[in-house]
Amino acid sequence: MRESSVLMQRLQARLQPYLSAPAWYVAFSGGLDSTVLLHLLAGLPKRPPLTALHIHHGLQSVADTWPAHCQSLCDQLGVPLRIIRVQVENGPSLEQAARQARYRAFDGILGSGDVLFAAQHQDDQAETLLFRLLRGAGVRGLAAMPQQRPQGQGILARPLLDEPRSELVAYARAEGLDWIDDPSNTDTRFSRNYLRRDVLPVITARWPQAAGSIARAAAHLGEAAQLLEELAEADLEPARASVEHSWLAVPSLALAPLQALSDSRQRNALQFWLARLTRLPDTQHWVGWTSLRDADAAATPVWRLTDGELHRAHGRIWWVSGQWSQAQPAVQTWPRLEQALQLPGNGEVRWQGSPPPGQAQIRYRQGGEGLRLPARGQRDLKRLLNESRLPGFVRDRLPLLFVDDQLVAVANLPLSSVDGLLVWSPPTGEQSLR
């Protein structure tokens, strides 16, 4: 049996879970790996509709010729091709910025249940593990690339991850395939290229099966990472207990259940919880968690992370990001209390009850405000908010209803001098990175 037929058989077995997907896509650069994958997928007798996606980064002039090459092969295979131009942002790592631009483009294409196939192989897996090891990654990082993961509304799958690059070369030659050789792949100023061209060949000269062995180690670490995630889920369950002011819709955890865990289990649980909210801190930066956790009970410490802040208030930790981190909103006139009022960058408010007569405005706390409450007389707003146990980060964005320049109601709290309730639907506090 031809080696290409054997590779096809192995691929078909790995593709079984994806045969009911609405659509298939393949990330097609025109290089060896993605050319082999596209050829294999196009040759399947029964499969969902397949489309090739070519991302044009515009980083080198020679890349302008690649779409024509990709179009030619797609025409031969009868596969539609979409060419997507992206803007790569400047940053410390050009490789990372280009990768982020690609995946943002993919996110915009994949529908619910769609599958995007990527052509990473066993040698790529070994390279990734070594690269992350040299950067001091933990178990999750050393698990390297998973066989599949969520991508946008769909799934990213890597069906060639167990195949050595030599198998792909043999297949391409047997099938007479042509592919693009990206000249940037020879630039050893890039760390991955240096590992691929200068380091791994030395290792495999001494240990010929090194790439396979390293990839197996990555699989073992992937199992360990899965166990850590299951432990994190169990440890987080009591910390997700019911919370006051659940209307905030801000991710939060009870602090006491976390404090009862060992330091390593605390970090494991928090890494799992924070992973979809922010880029995770390095080892040295975790002192911020210790400072927040161990601060005086009356304190309101803040741990600043890349994409937001972790606040502690009233026995809970709260993830504050996005619109919650913006400046205090502006005053707005509310001409008709019978209709909901949109608050730019701050959700919306509605009035429940009989509208009080007078000129209504939504304002925000400046300090010194007072509210006259039935049977309680004039009360200082700051004291009332302290009694409500409302987290501090909310208070400057909490809508206040003024009628004829008098404070008459506080959003979502039973604090009103008139017959009614000011209902606030705040902006969501959850910004997922995934």
C-alpha positions as CSV (number, residue, x, y, z in Angstrom):
1,M,0.0,0.0,0.0
2,R,1.3,3.5,-0.9
3,E,2.4,5.6,2.1
4,S,0.0,8.3,1.0
5,S,-2.9,5.9,1.3
6,V,-1.8,5.0,4.8
7,L,-1.7,8.6,5.8
8,M,-5.2,9.1,4.3
9,Q,-6.5,6.2,6.4
10,R,-5.0,7.6,9.6
11,L,-6.5,11.0,8.8
12,Q,-10.0,9.6,8.1
13,A,-10.0,8.0,11.5
14,R,-9.2,11.3,13.2
15,L,-11.8,13.2,11.3
16,Q,-14.8,11.0,12.3
17,P,-15.9,13.4,15.2
18,Y,-16.1,16.3,12.7
19,L,-18.2,14.7,9.9
20,S,-21.4,16.2,11.1
21,A,-20.1,19.8,11.2
22,P,-22.0,22.4,9.1
23,A,-18.8,23.4,7.3
24,W,-15.1,22.7,7.2
25,Y,-12.3,25.3,6.7
26,V,-8.6,24.8,6.3
27,A,-6.0,27.4,7.2
28,F,-4.0,27.4,3.9
29,S,-0.7,29.3,3.8
30,G,0.4,27.5,0.6
31,G,3.4,25.9,2.5
32,L,4.1,22.2,2.7
33,D,2.1,21.4,5.8
34,S,-1.2,23.1,4.8
35,T,-0.8,22.0,1.2
36,V,-0.7,18.4,2.3
37,L,-3.6,18.9,4.6
38,L,-5.8,20.6,2.0
39,H,-5.0,17.8,-0.5
40,L,-6.0,15.2,2.0
41,L,-9.2,16.9,3.0
42,A,-10.2,17.6,-0.6
43,G,-9.7,13.9,-1.5
44,L,-12.2,12.6,1.1
45,P,-15.2,11.0,-0.5
46,K,-17.7,12.2,2.1
47,R,-17.3,15.3,4.1
48,P,-18.9,18.7,4.8
49,P,-18.4,21.6,2.5
50,L,-14.7,22.6,2.5
51,T,-13.3,26.1,2.1
52,A,-9.6,27.1,2.1
53,L,-8.7,30.3,4.0
54,H,-5.5,32.2,3.0
55,I,-4.4,35.0,5.4
56,H,-2.4,37.7,3.7
57,H,-0.4,39.5,6.4
58,G,1.4,41.9,4.1
59,L,4.7,41.6,6.0
60,Q,6.9,40.8,3.0
61,S,6.6,41.7,-0.7
62,V,7.1,38.1,-1.9
63,A,3.8,37.2,-0.1
64,D,1.9,39.1,-2.8
65,T,2.5,36.2,-5.2
66,W,1.2,33.6,-2.8
67,P,-2.6,34.1,-3.3
68,A,-2.2,33.2,-7.0
69,H,-0.4,30.0,-6.1
70,C,-3.0,29.1,-3.6
71,Q,-5.8,29.9,-6.0
72,S,-4.2,27.7,-8.6
73,L,-4.1,24.6,-6.3
74,C,-7.6,25.2,-5.0
75,D,-8.9,25.4,-8.6
76,Q,-7.2,22.1,-9.3
77,L,-8.8,20.5,-6.2
78,G,-12.2,22.1,-6.7
79,V,-12.1,23.9,-3.3
80,P,-13.3,27.5,-2.8
81,L,-10.6,29.9,-1.6
82,R,-11.1,33.0,0.5
83,I,-8.2,35.4,0.7
84,I,-8.3,37.6,3.8
85,R,-5.9,40.6,4.3
86,V,-5.1,41.4,7.9
87,Q,-3.3,44.2,9.7
88,V,-0.5,43.1,12.0
89,E,-0.1,45.4,15.0
90,N,3.3,46.5,16.1
91,G,4.7,44.9,19.2
92,P,7.6,43.1,20.8
93,S,6.9,39.8,19.0
94,L,6.1,40.0,15.3
95,E,5.3,36.2,15.3
96,Q,2.8,36.6,18.1
97,A,1.2,39.7,16.5
98,A,0.8,37.9,13.2
99,R,-0.7,34.8,14.9
100,Q,-3.2,37.0,16.8
101,A,-4.2,38.7,13.6
102,R,-4.8,35.3,11.9
103,Y,-7.0,34.0,14.6
104,R,-9.0,37.2,14.9
105,A,-9.8,36.7,11.2
106,F,-10.7,33.1,11.7
107,D,-13.1,34.1,14.6
108,G,-15.0,36.3,12.2
109,I,-15.6,33.5,9.7
110,L,-16.4,30.4,11.8
111,G,-20.1,29.8,12.5
112,S,-21.6,27.7,15.2
113,G,-20.2,24.1,15.1
114,D,-17.8,24.9,12.1
115,V,-14.4,23.3,12.1
116,L,-11.1,25.0,11.2
117,F,-8.3,22.5,10.4
118,A,-4.7,23.6,11.0
119,A,-1.7,21.7,9.7
120,Q,0.6,21.6,12.7
121,H,2.5,18.3,13.0
122,Q,4.6,16.4,15.4
123,D,7.8,18.4,14.8
124,D,5.8,21.6,15.4
125,Q,4.6,20.1,18.7
126,A,8.2,19.3,19.8
127,E,9.3,22.8,18.8
128,T,6.5,24.4,20.8
129,L,7.2,22.4,23.9
130,L,10.9,23.3,23.8
131,F,10.1,26.9,23.2
132,R,7.8,27.1,26.1
133,L,10.1,25.1,28.4
134,L,12.9,27.7,27.7
135,R,10.4,30.4,28.7
136,G,9.7,28.7,32.0
137,A,6.1,27.7,31.2
138,G,4.0,25.6,33.7
139,V,2.2,22.4,33.1
140,R,-0.6,24.0,31.0
141,G,2.0,25.7,28.7
142,L,4.1,22.6,28.4
143,A,1.1,20.6,27.2
144,A,1.8,22.6,24.0
145,M,-0.9,22.4,21.3
146,P,-4.0,20.4,21.9
147,Q,-5.6,18.2,19.2
148,Q,-8.6,20.5,19.3
149,R,-9.8,23.6,21.1
150,P,-12.6,26.2,20.8
151,Q,-12.1,28.8,18.1
152,G,-14.7,31.6,17.8
153,Q,-18.1,29.9,17.5
154,G,-16.5,26.7,16.2
155,I,-13.6,24.4,16.8
156,L,-9.9,24.4,15.8
157,A,-8.6,20.9,15.0
158,R,-5.1,19.6,14.3
159,P,-5.5,16.2,12.6
160,L,-1.8,15.9,11.6
161,L,-0.4,16.6,15.1
162,D,0.8,13.0,15.5
163,E,2.5,12.9,12.1
164,P,6.2,13.7,11.7
165,R,7.1,16.2,9.0
166,S,8.9,13.5,7.1
167,E,5.6,11.8,6.5
168,L,4.2,15.0,5.0
169,V,7.2,15.5,2.8
170,A,6.9,11.9,1.5
171,Y,3.2,12.4,0.8
172,A,3.7,15.7,-1.1
173,R,6.4,14.1,-3.2
174,A,4.3,11.0,-3.9
175,E,1.4,13.1,-5.0
176,G,3.5,15.6,-7.0
177,L,2.5,18.6,-5.0
178,D,4.1,22.0,-5.2
179,W,4.3,24.3,-2.2
180,I,5.6,27.7,-1.1
181,D,8.8,28.1,0.8
182,D,8.4,31.1,3.0
183,P,11.9,32.8,3.1
184,S,11.1,34.2,6.6
185,N,11.3,30.6,7.9
186,T,15.1,30.7,7.4
187,D,15.5,33.8,9.6
188,T,17.0,32.4,12.8
189,R,16.5,35.8,14.5
190,F,13.0,34.4,15.3
191,S,13.2,32.0,18.2
192,R,11.1,29.3,16.7
193,N,13.2,29.3,13.5
194,Y,16.3,29.0,15.6
195,L,14.9,26.0,17.4
196,R,13.8,24.4,14.2
197,R,16.9,24.9,12.1
198,D,19.8,25.0,14.7
199,V,18.7,23.2,17.8
200,L,16.4,20.3,16.9
201,P,18.7,19.0,14.2
202,V,21.5,18.6,16.8
203,I,19.1,16.9,19.2
204,T,17.8,14.5,16.6
205,A,21.3,13.7,15.4
206,R,21.9,12.2,18.9
207,W,18.3,11.0,19.5
208,P,16.6,10.3,16.1
209,Q,13.2,9.8,17.8
210,A,13.4,13.0,19.8
211,A,10.5,14.8,18.1
212,G,8.2,11.9,18.7
213,S,9.4,11.5,22.3
214,I,8.9,15.2,23.0
215,A,5.5,15.2,21.5
216,R,4.5,12.2,23.7
217,A,5.8,14.2,26.7
218,A,3.5,17.0,25.6
219,A,0.6,14.6,25.5
220,H,1.4,13.4,29.0
221,L,1.5,17.0,30.2
222,G,-1.8,17.6,28.5
223,E,-3.4,14.9,30.6
224,A,-1.8,16.4,33.7
225,A,-3.2,19.8,32.7
226,Q,-6.7,18.3,32.3
227,L,-6.4,16.9,35.8
228,L,-5.4,20.3,37.1
229,E,-8.4,21.8,35.4
230,E,-10.7,19.3,37.0
231,L,-9.2,20.0,40.4
232,A,-9.6,23.7,39.7
233,E,-13.3,23.3,38.9
234,A,-13.9,21.4,42.1
235,D,-12.0,24.0,44.2
236,L,-13.9,26.9,42.5
237,E,-17.3,25.4,43.1
238,P,-17.7,26.6,46.7
239,A,-16.1,29.9,45.8
240,R,-18.9,30.5,43.3
241,A,-21.5,30.6,46.1
242,S,-24.4,33.0,45.8
243,V,-23.4,36.6,45.9
244,E,-24.9,39.8,47.0
245,H,-25.8,42.2,44.2
246,S,-25.8,39.4,41.6
247,W,-27.3,42.0,39.2
248,L,-23.8,43.3,38.7
249,A,-22.9,40.4,36.4
250,V,-19.3,40.9,37.3
251,P,-17.2,37.7,37.6
252,S,-16.4,37.2,41.3
253,L,-15.4,34.5,43.8
254,A,-15.8,34.1,47.6
255,L,-12.5,34.6,49.2
256,A,-12.8,32.2,52.2
257,P,-13.0,28.9,50.2
258,L,-9.9,29.9,48.3
259,Q,-8.0,30.9,51.5
260,A,-8.7,27.4,52.8
261,L,-6.7,25.8,50.0
262,S,-2.9,25.4,49.8
263,D,-1.0,28.1,48.0
264,S,-0.5,25.9,45.0
265,R,-4.2,25.0,44.7
266,Q,-5.1,28.6,45.1
267,R,-2.8,29.5,42.1
268,N,-4.2,26.6,40.1
269,A,-7.8,27.6,40.7
270,L,-7.2,31.2,40.0
271,Q,-5.1,30.5,36.8
272,F,-8.0,28.4,35.5
273,W,-10.6,31.1,36.4
274,L,-8.6,34.1,35.1
275,A,-7.4,32.4,31.9
276,R,-10.5,33.4,29.9
277,L,-10.4,37.0,31.3
278,T,-6.8,38.1,31.0
279,R,-3.3,37.1,30.0
280,L,-1.9,35.3,33.0
281,P,0.8,36.8,35.2
282,D,4.3,35.3,35.3
283,T,5.6,33.6,38.5
284,Q,7.1,36.7,40.0
285,H,3.9,38.7,39.5
286,W,1.8,36.3,41.7
287,V,3.0,38.3,44.8
288,G,0.1,40.6,43.8
289,W,-2.3,37.8,44.7
290,T,-0.7,37.2,48.1
291,S,-0.8,40.9,48.9
292,L,-4.5,41.0,48.0
293,R,-5.4,37.8,49.8
294,D,-3.6,38.7,53.0
295,A,-4.5,42.4,53.3
296,D,-6.4,43.6,56.4
297,A,-10.0,42.6,56.4
298,A,-11.2,46.2,56.2
299,A,-8.9,47.0,53.3
300,T,-9.9,47.1,49.6
301,P,-6.7,46.0,47.8
302,V,-6.4,45.8,44.0
303,W,-4.2,43.4,41.9
304,R,-3.5,44.9,38.5
305,L,-3.2,42.4,35.7
306,T,-2.7,42.8,31.9
307,D,-6.4,43.1,30.9
308,G,-8.0,44.3,34.0
309,E,-7.9,44.4,37.8
310,L,-8.8,42.0,40.6
311,H,-10.5,43.9,43.5
312,R,-11.3,42.6,47.0
313,A,-14.4,43.8,48.8
314,H,-16.7,42.3,51.5
315,G,-15.2,38.9,51.4
316,R,-15.1,38.5,47.6
317,I,-12.7,39.1,44.8
318,W,-14.1,40.8,41.7
319,W,-12.8,41.0,38.1
320,V,-13.0,44.6,37.0
321,S,-12.4,45.3,33.3
322,G,-13.8,46.9,30.1
323,Q,-16.5,49.6,30.8
324,W,-16.1,49.2,34.5
325,S,-12.6,50.6,34.2
326,Q,-13.6,53.7,32.2
327,A,-14.2,57.2,33.5
328,Q,-17.3,58.2,35.3
329,P,-20.2,58.6,32.9
330,A,-21.7,62.1,32.2
331,V,-25.0,63.5,33.6
332,Q,-28.0,62.7,31.4
333,T,-31.5,64.3,31.4
334,W,-34.3,61.7,31.5
335,P,-37.3,63.3,29.7
336,R,-39.7,60.4,30.1
337,L,-39.4,58.0,33.0
338,E,-41.9,55.7,31.4
339,Q,-39.2,54.8,28.9
340,A,-35.9,53.1,29.5
341,L,-32.8,55.4,29.3
342,Q,-29.7,54.2,27.6
343,L,-26.5,55.2,29.5
344,P,-23.6,55.2,27.0
345,G,-20.9,52.9,28.3
346,N,-23.0,52.2,31.4
347,G,-26.0,50.0,30.5
348,E,-29.5,51.3,30.9
349,V,-32.0,52.3,33.6
350,R,-35.7,51.9,34.0
351,W,-38.2,53.3,36.5
352,Q,-40.7,51.0,38.2
353,G,-43.6,52.8,39.8
354,S,-45.3,56.1,39.3
355,P,-43.0,58.7,37.8
356,P,-42.3,61.5,40.2
357,P,-43.2,65.0,38.8
358,G,-40.3,67.3,38.0
359,Q,-37.2,67.4,35.8
360,A,-35.4,64.1,36.1
361,Q,-31.6,63.5,35.6
362,I,-29.3,60.6,36.0
363,R,-26.2,61.7,37.9
364,Y,-23.3,60.0,39.6
365,R,-21.7,60.3,43.0
366,Q,-19.6,63.3,43.6
367,G,-19.4,63.2,47.4
368,G,-21.6,64.8,50.1
369,E,-24.9,63.6,48.6
370,G,-27.8,62.9,51.0
371,L,-31.1,61.1,50.6
372,R,-34.3,61.5,52.7
373,L,-35.8,58.1,53.5
374,P,-39.2,57.4,54.9
375,A,-39.1,56.9,58.7
376,R,-35.3,57.4,58.7
377,G,-34.9,61.0,57.8
378,Q,-32.0,62.5,55.9
379,R,-29.1,60.0,55.5
380,D,-25.6,60.4,54.0
381,L,-25.3,58.5,50.7
382,K,-21.8,57.3,51.5
383,R,-23.0,55.7,54.8
384,L,-26.0,54.1,53.0
385,L,-23.7,52.6,50.3
386,N,-21.4,51.3,53.1
387,E,-24.4,49.6,54.7
388,S,-25.4,48.1,51.4
389,R,-22.0,46.3,51.1
390,L,-21.7,47.5,47.5
391,P,-18.2,47.0,46.1
392,G,-16.3,50.3,45.8
393,F,-15.6,50.0,42.1
394,V,-19.4,50.2,41.4
395,R,-20.1,53.3,43.4
396,D,-18.8,55.9,40.9
397,R,-20.8,54.3,38.1
398,L,-24.0,53.7,40.1
399,P,-26.9,55.7,38.6
400,L,-28.6,58.2,40.9
401,L,-32.0,59.7,40.1
402,F,-32.3,63.4,40.8
403,V,-35.6,65.2,40.4
404,D,-35.5,69.0,40.5
405,D,-31.9,68.7,41.8
406,Q,-32.9,66.5,44.7
407,L,-31.6,62.9,45.0
408,V,-34.7,60.7,45.2
409,A,-33.5,57.1,44.3
410,V,-30.4,55.0,44.0
411,A,-30.2,52.3,41.3
412,N,-30.9,48.7,42.3
413,L,-31.0,49.4,46.0
414,P,-34.2,49.9,48.1
415,L,-33.2,53.5,48.7
416,S,-35.8,55.9,47.5
417,S,-37.7,58.9,48.9
418,V,-40.5,58.4,46.3
419,D,-42.8,55.5,45.5
420,G,-40.8,53.5,43.0
421,L,-37.5,51.7,42.2
422,L,-34.7,52.7,39.9
423,V,-33.7,49.5,38.0
424,W,-30.2,49.5,36.4
425,S,-29.0,46.9,33.9
426,P,-25.2,47.6,34.1
427,P,-22.6,46.7,31.4
428,T,-21.4,43.1,31.6
429,G,-18.2,42.7,33.5
430,E,-17.1,39.6,31.6
431,Q,-14.7,39.9,28.7
432,S,-13.6,36.5,27.5
433,L,-10.3,36.2,25.7
434,R,-11.2,32.9,24.1
